Amino acid sequence: WTLSLKSGKPKPVSPDDYSIWEYDWLPEGSRAAVIYTDEHRVDAQYFRAQLGILDAAAGTLQPLEVPITFLHGPKLSPDGRTIALLGSGDGAPHGGEVWAVDVNTAEATCLTPNLAGSAMTVDFLGQSSTLLVQVGEGFANALYTVSVDAPGKLDRVCGALPPALDAVAVSPDGSRVCAVAQGATEPPE
């Protein structure tokens, strides 16, 4: 659904026969990258999720055929050409890898092969092609950067962060990160 800020009226924009689970708008504002299923069961979101481009004006959904399972967390690059998301390319029982998918060709590239941990969140840093990745490492979290142009080359930003790190957000210029963190003996801060 979209909501007009002027009139206050909501409007359905996705086809009725799909469940849209997550999305992120392309910069031009009329299309969105969506994680969807053609089944309306909650478990389908995890086991049968697909990636597509929703045209909000036309109400149509164009599938992007990608070799990734357990898709979640789509984020669009500032130029609108790349979708970064979390998933699995080898049938692992969870979606803990970071992938980059070309919006026009659906070419998918794993950016974190052989990651010693599980990617939890991903977001673009400012106007660049560099991503900030939250990685669960044992009972702690760490932050890494990886570029869409340099798959597999992760740079550690910081580690030993509390075990629960939620609501990770990057400032518009990509210079700062904010998150809500908590541990077994520390409340959310």
KEVEXPA-251141 format. One record per residue (C-alpha): residue number from 1; chain; y, x, z. Coordinates in steps of 0.001 Angstrom, whole numbers. Example, Ala and Ser with C-alpha at 12.3 -4.5 7.8 and 13.67 -1.06 7.14 Angstrom:
BEGIN
<rec nr="1" kette="A" c2="-4500" c1="12300" c3="7800"/>
<rec nr="2" kette="A" c2="-1060" c1="13670" c3="7140"/>
This chain:
BEGIN
<rec nr="1" kette="A" c2="0" c1="0" c3="0"/>
<rec nr="2" kette="A" c2="3603" c1="984" c3="-501"/>
<rec nr="3" kette="A" c2="6567" c1="-497" c3="1322"/>
<rec nr="4" kette="A" c2="10016" c1="-889" c3="-196"/>
<rec nr="5" kette="A" c2="12614" c1="423" c3="2232"/>
<rec nr="6" kette="A" c2="15175" c1="-1788" c3="515"/>
<rec nr="7" kette="A" c2="13366" c1="-5136" c3="589"/>
<rec nr="8" kette="A" c2="10849" c1="-4439" c3="3343"/>
<rec nr="9" kette="A" c2="8081" c1="-5918" c3="1201"/>
<rec nr="10" kette="A" c2="4638" c1="-4276" c3="1073"/>
<rec nr="11" kette="A" c2="2720" c1="-3981" c3="-2197"/>
<rec nr="12" kette="A" c2="-919" c1="-3013" c3="-2765"/>
<rec nr="13" kette="A" c2="-1174" c1="-90" c3="-5206"/>
<rec nr="14" kette="A" c2="-4853" c1="931" c3="-5249"/>
<rec nr="15" kette="A" c2="-7711" c1="-913" c3="-6972"/>
<rec nr="16" kette="A" c2="-9507" c1="-3389" c3="-4675"/>
<rec nr="17" kette="A" c2="-12947" c1="-1938" c3="-5342"/>
<rec nr="18" kette="A" c2="-12159" c1="1414" c3="-3669"/>
<rec nr="19" kette="A" c2="-11488" c1="2477" c3="-97"/>
<rec nr="20" kette="A" c2="-8707" c1="5041" c3="117"/>
<rec nr="21" kette="A" c2="-9274" c1="7268" c3="3150"/>
<rec nr="22" kette="A" c2="-6611" c1="9990" c3="2824"/>
<rec nr="23" kette="A" c2="-3824" c1="10859" c3="408"/>
<rec nr="24" kette="A" c2="-865" c1="13099" c3="-317"/>
<rec nr="25" kette="A" c2="1911" c1="12275" c3="-2781"/>
<rec nr="26" kette="A" c2="2539" c1="14416" c3="-5825"/>
<rec nr="27" kette="A" c2="6174" c1="15661" c3="-5793"/>
<rec nr="28" kette="A" c2="7230" c1="13240" c3="-8554"/>
<rec nr="29" kette="A" c2="6454" c1="10349" c3="-6177"/>
<rec nr="30" kette="A" c2="4561" c1="7912" c3="-8402"/>
<rec nr="31" kette="A" c2="1082" c1="9432" c3="-8098"/>
<rec nr="32" kette="A" c2="-999" c1="10609" c3="-5184"/>
<rec nr="33" kette="A" c2="-4077" c1="12750" c3="-4709"/>
<rec nr="34" kette="A" c2="-6558" c1="10557" c3="-2839"/>
<rec nr="35" kette="A" c2="-9869" c1="10895" c3="-1065"/>
<rec nr="36" kette="A" c2="-11723" c1="7672" c3="-1816"/>
<rec nr="37" kette="A" c2="-15105" c1="5976" c3="-1938"/>
<rec nr="38" kette="A" c2="-16497" c1="3082" c3="-3914"/>
<rec nr="39" kette="A" c2="-18263" c1="1956" c3="-731"/>
<rec nr="40" kette="A" c2="-16398" c1="363" c3="2146"/>
<rec nr="41" kette="A" c2="-18575" c1="1680" c3="4964"/>
<rec nr="42" kette="A" c2="-16988" c1="4180" c3="7376"/>
<rec nr="43" kette="A" c2="-19841" c1="6684" c3="6961"/>
<rec nr="44" kette="A" c2="-19215" c1="6703" c3="3191"/>
<rec nr="45" kette="A" c2="-15914" c1="8458" c3="3919"/>
<rec nr="46" kette="A" c2="-17836" c1="11467" c3="5139"/>
<rec nr="47" kette="A" c2="-20946" c1="11443" c3="2975"/>
<rec nr="48" kette="A" c2="-19682" c1="10021" c3="-354"/>
<rec nr="49" kette="A" c2="-15995" c1="10944" c3="-553"/>
<rec nr="50" kette="A" c2="-14534" c1="11680" c3="-3969"/>
<rec nr="51" kette="A" c2="-11239" c1="13126" c3="-5172"/>
<rec nr="52" kette="A" c2="-8917" c1="11341" c3="-7570"/>
<rec nr="53" kette="A" c2="-5363" c1="10764" c3="-8709"/>
<rec nr="54" kette="A" c2="-3912" c1="7342" c3="-7931"/>
<rec nr="55" kette="A" c2="-1156" c1="6067" c3="-10209"/>
<rec nr="56" kette="A" c2="746" c1="3808" c3="-7804"/>
<rec nr="57" kette="A" c2="2770" c1="2069" c3="-10526"/>
<rec nr="58" kette="A" c2="-237" c1="1204" c3="-12704"/>
<rec nr="59" kette="A" c2="-2661" c1="683" c3="-9817"/>
<rec nr="60" kette="A" c2="-5276" c1="2902" c3="-11460"/>
<rec nr="61" kette="A" c2="-7460" c1="5661" c3="-10101"/>
<rec nr="62" kette="A" c2="-8509" c1="8665" c3="-12189"/>
<rec nr="63" kette="A" c2="-11505" c1="10507" c3="-10690"/>
<rec nr="64" kette="A" c2="-11419" c1="14302" c3="-10552"/>
<rec nr="65" kette="A" c2="-14991" c1="15541" c3="-10850"/>
<rec nr="66" kette="A" c2="-15335" c1="18453" c3="-8411"/>
<rec nr="67" kette="A" c2="-18434" c1="20221" c3="-7018"/>
<rec nr="68" kette="A" c2="-17270" c1="19708" c3="-3426"/>
<rec nr="69" kette="A" c2="-18760" c1="17505" c3="-696"/>
<rec nr="70" kette="A" c2="-17352" c1="16335" c3="2649"/>
<rec nr="71" kette="A" c2="-13815" c1="16202" c3="1209"/>
<rec nr="72" kette="A" c2="-10865" c1="15732" c3="3555"/>
<rec nr="73" kette="A" c2="-7271" c1="16759" c3="4282"/>
<rec nr="74" kette="A" c2="-5684" c1="16849" c3="794"/>
<rec nr="75" kette="A" c2="-2327" c1="18646" c3="508"/>
<rec nr="76" kette="A" c2="-329" c1="18965" c3="-2709"/>
<rec nr="77" kette="A" c2="1376" c1="22194" c3="-3703"/>
<rec nr="78" kette="A" c2="5179" c1="22073" c3="-3956"/>
<rec nr="79" kette="A" c2="4932" c1="22242" c3="-7776"/>
<rec nr="80" kette="A" c2="2363" c1="19417" c3="-7878"/>
<rec nr="81" kette="A" c2="-215" c1="21426" c3="-9817"/>
<rec nr="82" kette="A" c2="-2724" c1="22172" c3="-7042"/>
<rec nr="83" kette="A" c2="-4520" c1="20108" c3="-4426"/>
<rec nr="84" kette="A" c2="-5640" c1="22105" c3="-1395"/>
<rec nr="85" kette="A" c2="-8331" c1="20435" c3="672"/>
<rec nr="86" kette="A" c2="-11247" c1="21013" c3="2979"/>
<rec nr="87" kette="A" c2="-14847" c1="20554" c3="1911"/>
<rec nr="88" kette="A" c2="-18161" c1="22193" c3="1211"/>
<rec nr="89" kette="A" c2="-19422" c1="23618" c3="-2040"/>
<rec nr="90" kette="A" c2="-22924" c1="24550" c3="-1002"/>
<rec nr="91" kette="A" c2="-24176" c1="21439" c3="717"/>
<rec nr="92" kette="A" c2="-23357" c1="22698" c3="4223"/>
<rec nr="93" kette="A" c2="-23462" c1="19906" c3="6821"/>
<rec nr="94" kette="A" c2="-19678" c1="19996" c3="7260"/>
<rec nr="95" kette="A" c2="-16554" c1="20514" c3="5161"/>
<rec nr="96" kette="A" c2="-15256" c1="23757" c3="6601"/>
<rec nr="97" kette="A" c2="-14144" c1="25638" c3="3481"/>
<rec nr="98" kette="A" c2="-10697" c1="25606" c3="1846"/>
<rec nr="99" kette="A" c2="-10646" c1="24636" c3="-1827"/>
<rec nr="100" kette="A" c2="-7922" c1="24591" c3="-4482"/>
<rec nr="101" kette="A" c2="-8251" c1="22009" c3="-7254"/>
<rec nr="102" kette="A" c2="-6136" c1="22004" c3="-10405"/>
<rec nr="103" kette="A" c2="-4586" c1="18522" c3="-10784"/>
<rec nr="104" kette="A" c2="-4816" c1="18582" c3="-14597"/>
<rec nr="105" kette="A" c2="-8214" c1="20215" c3="-15211"/>
<rec nr="106" kette="A" c2="-10089" c1="19527" c3="-11920"/>
<rec nr="107" kette="A" c2="-11074" c1="23210" c3="-11839"/>
<rec nr="108" kette="A" c2="-12100" c1="23899" c3="-8231"/>
<rec nr="109" kette="A" c2="-11959" c1="27287" c3="-6504"/>
<rec nr="110" kette="A" c2="-13192" c1="28095" c3="-3002"/>
<rec nr="111" kette="A" c2="-10448" c1="30104" c3="-1295"/>
<rec nr="112" kette="A" c2="-12503" c1="30966" c3="1802"/>
<rec nr="113" kette="A" c2="-15954" c1="32157" c3="704"/>
<rec nr="114" kette="A" c2="-17953" c1="33744" c3="3533"/>
<rec nr="115" kette="A" c2="-15507" c1="32458" c3="6147"/>
<rec nr="116" kette="A" c2="-16708" c1="33392" c3="9657"/>
<rec nr="117" kette="A" c2="-15661" c1="30094" c3="11192"/>
<rec nr="118" kette="A" c2="-14774" c1="26612" c3="10064"/>
<rec nr="119" kette="A" c2="-11480" c1="25656" c3="8430"/>
<rec nr="120" kette="A" c2="-9974" c1="22738" c3="10343"/>
<rec nr="121" kette="A" c2="-6599" c1="22122" c3="8649"/>
<rec nr="122" kette="A" c2="-4729" c1="23438" c3="5625"/>
<rec nr="123" kette="A" c2="-1131" c1="23161" c3="4442"/>
<rec nr="124" kette="A" c2="1191" c1="24903" c3="2003"/>
<rec nr="125" kette="A" c2="3816" c1="27282" c3="3416"/>
<rec nr="126" kette="A" c2="7180" c1="26172" c3="2090"/>
<rec nr="127" kette="A" c2="7608" c1="26354" c3="-1673"/>
<rec nr="128" kette="A" c2="4912" c1="28990" c3="-2169"/>
<rec nr="129" kette="A" c2="1287" c1="28995" c3="-3307"/>
<rec nr="130" kette="A" c2="271" c1="30377" c3="92"/>
<rec nr="131" kette="A" c2="-1656" c1="28194" c3="2498"/>
<rec nr="132" kette="A" c2="-1786" c1="28184" c3="6270"/>
<rec nr="133" kette="A" c2="-5354" c1="27606" c3="7459"/>
<rec nr="134" kette="A" c2="-6441" c1="26703" c3="10971"/>
<rec nr="135" kette="A" c2="-9895" c1="28178" c3="11612"/>
<rec nr="136" kette="A" c2="-12205" c1="27340" c3="14479"/>
<rec nr="137" kette="A" c2="-13754" c1="30580" c3="15715"/>
<rec nr="138" kette="A" c2="-16254" c1="29939" c3="18488"/>
<rec nr="139" kette="A" c2="-14356" c1="28191" c3="21284"/>
<rec nr="140" kette="A" c2="-10892" c1="29211" c3="20071"/>
<rec nr="141" kette="A" c2="-8665" c1="28706" c3="17039"/>
<rec nr="142" kette="A" c2="-6916" c1="31164" c3="14761"/>
<rec nr="143" kette="A" c2="-4361" c1="30839" c3="11979"/>
<rec nr="144" kette="A" c2="-4758" c1="32593" c3="8640"/>
<rec nr="145" kette="A" c2="-2925" c1="32610" c3="5337"/>
<rec nr="146" kette="A" c2="-4569" c1="32646" c3="1928"/>
<rec nr="147" kette="A" c2="-2998" c1="32402" c3="-1515"/>
<rec nr="148" kette="A" c2="-4213" c1="30075" c3="-4243"/>
<rec nr="149" kette="A" c2="-3848" c1="33134" c3="-6510"/>
<rec nr="150" kette="A" c2="-6040" c1="35419" c3="-4337"/>
<rec nr="151" kette="A" c2="-9215" c1="33575" c3="-3281"/>
<rec nr="152" kette="A" c2="-11097" c1="35240" c3="-434"/>
<rec nr="153" kette="A" c2="-8158" c1="37376" c3="751"/>
<rec nr="154" kette="A" c2="-7349" c1="35898" c3="4148"/>
<rec nr="155" kette="A" c2="-4676" c1="37410" c3="6373"/>
<rec nr="156" kette="A" c2="-4879" c1="36680" c3="10095"/>
<rec nr="157" kette="A" c2="-1583" c1="35409" c3="11532"/>
<rec nr="158" kette="A" c2="-2725" c1="34950" c3="15116"/>
<rec nr="159" kette="A" c2="-5866" c1="34244" c3="17100"/>
<rec nr="160" kette="A" c2="-7140" c1="33240" c3="20525"/>
<rec nr="161" kette="A" c2="-5300" c1="29930" c3="20338"/>
<rec nr="162" kette="A" c2="-6484" c1="27105" c3="22615"/>
<rec nr="163" kette="A" c2="-9721" c1="25335" c3="21650"/>
<rec nr="164" kette="A" c2="-7985" c1="22061" c3="20812"/>
<rec nr="165" kette="A" c2="-5175" c1="22499" c3="18291"/>
<rec nr="166" kette="A" c2="-3916" c1="19223" c3="16809"/>
<rec nr="167" kette="A" c2="-1001" c1="17953" c3="14738"/>
<rec nr="168" kette="A" c2="-462" c1="21338" c3="13061"/>
<rec nr="169" kette="A" c2="2729" c1="21085" c3="10979"/>
<rec nr="170" kette="A" c2="4571" c1="23633" c3="8859"/>
<rec nr="171" kette="A" c2="8378" c1="23646" c3="8614"/>
<rec nr="172" kette="A" c2="9760" c1="22831" c3="5142"/>
<rec nr="173" kette="A" c2="10724" c1="26461" c3="4515"/>
<rec nr="174" kette="A" c2="7306" c1="27714" c3="5658"/>
<rec nr="175" kette="A" c2="8684" c1="29991" c3="8363"/>
<rec nr="176" kette="A" c2="7447" c1="28146" c3="11464"/>
<rec nr="177" kette="A" c2="4388" c1="26258" c3="12620"/>
<rec nr="178" kette="A" c2="4256" c1="23673" c3="15367"/>
<rec nr="179" kette="A" c2="1118" c1="22221" c3="16962"/>
<rec nr="180" kette="A" c2="-111" c1="20360" c3="20015"/>
<rec nr="181" kette="A" c2="-2535" c1="22573" c3="21918"/>
<rec nr="182" kette="A" c2="-4756" c1="21992" c3="24925"/>
<rec nr="183" kette="A" c2="-7660" c1="23574" c3="26698"/>
<rec nr="184" kette="A" c2="-10196" c1="22653" c3="29363"/>
<rec nr="185" kette="A" c2="-7655" c1="23371" c3="32101"/>
<rec nr="186" kette="A" c2="-4384" c1="22900" c3="30158"/>
<rec nr="187" kette="A" c2="-2951" c1="19502" c3="29220"/>
<rec nr="188" kette="A" c2="-1624" c1="18858" c3="25689"/>
<rec nr="189" kette="A" c2="1596" c1="20818" c3="25110"/>
